[in-house]
């Protein structure tokens, strides 16, 4: 019998994305970190299209990344297995890496000026 997408997502695909690359008491980076980096980069692209002031751009990116982590927790709290419960360290690094993606976009944009 074929596996549904949600079964695939919470099974083998989730296992792959949650594979730890670096995990110690200070750093937690998994394959999902690449998704957070790319998302931060793309979000900053959109934010640059909408807002003019640089300071507010980083603040908005920070808020969106934090709200995404809160959204993940809310989905988990409903009993859904679509997301896995992150450790505090993992959530912190998700935030840091998303901001790094946004910073890279900003840096590349500023270099072109």
Buried (B, 14 or more C-beta within 10 A) or exposed (E): EEEEEEEEBBEEEBEEBEEEEEBEEEEBBBEBBBBBBEBBBEBBBEBBEEEEEEEEBBEBBBEBBBEBBEEBEEEBEEEEBEBBEBEEBBBBBBBBBBBBBBBBBBEEEEEEE
